[in-house]
Amino acid sequence: MGCSSRSRSIDPSKYDIYDSDFTRVAEFLANGLILAWTSGKYEIGPRALGNRSILAAPFRDTTRIRLNEIKQREQFRPIAPVCLREDAKDFFGCNHDSPHMLYTFRANTDAFPAVTHVNGTARIQTVTPETNNTLHNLLADFKRLTGYGVLCNTSLNFNGKGFINNIVDLDAYVTQHGLDGFVVEGRAYLLKSSKLYGNYQRTFTEPSRSASLQPSAI
């Protein structure tokens, strides 16, 4: 099932709520925001593969530090990249599909310090329209903005619990762990208290926000 809340709800006044096309979400990520991303059915397994993920741009080592702080884990722990299949060979020397993040490759560029381990390797997930069309579209728009179809991808879950599957837990995770917002079922919820989101608003022309939108049972 999708990410749902049924009769439970959150406080919408904490958020600016946008209709979230892929370009808009890609723009948030390209400008340094870290977002919880929920799309489609929930996942069961040892790692996130793009349905219940925390996503971020891969260009700064400070992003890796912040992601490990969000995950409440040691700083030596690496962050994995998710990559368009067509870019995997150029950036990571991967010439085959790696949809389950099982293989480690040596990065061919220093452009991704957030997802490149100290030994120069990365355990990548490749994405095609067939394996995850929604995530593929987001990566394609991120590439159009930045030149790179690569994002940080780490699991969206409380320690010791399964992947998040309702909006109340999603809201709690984002606020308790210091993310900048979340995306669910065609809407992006950006925390008004986020300093990075505030910087984004001051620096760039604010996208047209759907002020009338309120979180529904999703």
N, C-alpha and C positions, 0 to 999 in steps of 0.2 A: 504494500500500500504506500501511498505518498505520505509526506509529512503532514500530520493532522493534529487538530486540537479538540474537535467535537465541541462540547459545551464549555470548555475552558478558554480563557482569553488572556490577553496581555494588555498593558497600559500603552495605547497608541501615542499618547502625548510625548513619550520619550523619543519618538522617531520622526524623521521626515520620511514619507513614504512615496516611492516613485513607481510608475509603470516601468518595468525593467526589461528593456531590450538588451541584446547582447552587447551592443556598442556602449551603452551606458554603463553596464557592469564592468566591461573591459576598461573604460575610462577611469572608473573608481579605482580599480586595481592598478592601472598604469600610474596613478598618482599616489601610490603608496598605501592605500587603504587595505586592511586585512578583513576579509569577509567570510562568514559561514555560508556555505553553498549547499542547498538541498534541491535535488532534482530527481523525480521518478521514484522508483521503489527503494526501500531502505536496503542497506547492505549488511551482510553477515560475513565476517572474516577478519584476518589479522591486520588489514590495511584498507584505507579509503581508496576507491577507484573512480570517484567523481560523482557519486550520488549523495554522499554525506561527507563533505570535505570542508577544510579550511583552505582558502585560496589566497595567494598573494603574488605580487611581482617578484621575480627571482634575482633582481639586479643589485641588491645590497646585502652585505653580511649582517647589517643591523636587523634586517628582516628575519634572518635565521635566528638571531638572538631573541627577538620578540616572539617568534613562533614557539620557540622552546619555553619561553616564559609563559605563554598562553597555555601550552600543553603541560606545564608544571613538571618539566623533566630536565635532565642534565644538559648542559650546553654542548657537550661533545656529541650529542645525538644528531645525526644528519637529517636534513629535510629532503624529501624526494621531489623530483620534477615530473610533471605531466607535460607531454610534448606532442605536437602534431606529428603523425607518422611520417609525413613527407619531410620534416625537418630533423628527424632523429639521426640520420646518417651524418649530416653536415655538422651538427652540434655535439653529438655523442658517439659517433662511429657505430651506430646501431643500424644494420641493414635488414632487419626483420621485425615483425610485430612483437611487441612486449606489452600486451594489454593488462597483465596482472602484476606488474612491477616485480618481476622475479629475477631479472638479470641486471648485472652491474656493468657499466661501461665507463671509459675514460673520456672526460669532457674535452672537446676540441677547441674550446674558447674559454676565456676568463670572464665572459659577460654575465655568468650566473653564480656569483659567490654564495647566494643563499641556498643553492641546491647542490653545490659541488663540495664533496667531502675534502678533508685536509690532504688526502692522498690523491686528489684530482679526479676521483670517480663519482659516479651518480647512479643510483638504482632507478631507472626511468620507467614510466608508464607511457606507452604510445597510444594515441587516440585516432580513430578514423570515424567517418560518419556511420559506419556499420556497428562499431563497438560502443559508441556513446555520442550520438548525434548532437545532443544539447551541449555537452562539454566541447565537442569539436567546433561548434559554431562560436562559442565563447573564445576559444583559443584562436580561431581564425580572425575574429575581430580584434583581439589583443595583438595579434601579429600585424594587422593593418595599422594599428596605432603606434606600435613600438618597433616593428621589424622582426620580432621574435615570437614564435608560437609556442612559448614555454611558460608555465606557471609553477609556483610552489603548490604542492598538494599534500596535506596531512589530515589525519582522521579527525572527524568531528564527534567527539564523545567525552563524557565525564570519565575520569579515571576509574577503571574497574567496572564500567558499565558498557552496554551496547551502544550502537550508533543512535543518535538522537532522532526521534520520530514524531515529535509533536511541537507545536509552536511555543508552548509554555516552557519546555525544557530548552528550546532554542533561544528564547529570550533570556532565560536564566544564564545559559552558558555565555552568551555574548556579553552580558552586563557584568557577570562575575569574573570573566577571564580577560576582559579588556580588548575585545574585538571592536571594529568600527561599525559593524552592522551585519545584516544577513539578507540572503535572497531566498525566496520561497514562492513557488507557483506564480511566476510572472510579476512579482513585486519585490522591490528592494527597500529594506528598512534600514535607514542610516541613523545611528545614535546622535542626537543633538549634542550630547556631552562629549563626543569624540573630538579631540584636538585636531587630529589629522583631517577629519571631515570638515571641521570648521576652517582649517587652512585651505582645503579644496574649494569650499564655497567662496572664500575671499579672493582666491587666486584666479578662478575660472568662472565663466558665465554659468550661472546656476541652470541646470536643465529644468525644463517645464515640469513642475511637481504636481501630482494629482492630489490637491489638498483635501478633496472630499473623501479620499480613500480611507477606509478603516479596516483593520484586520478582521477577516471573516473566519468562519469555521473552516480550516483548511487541513 
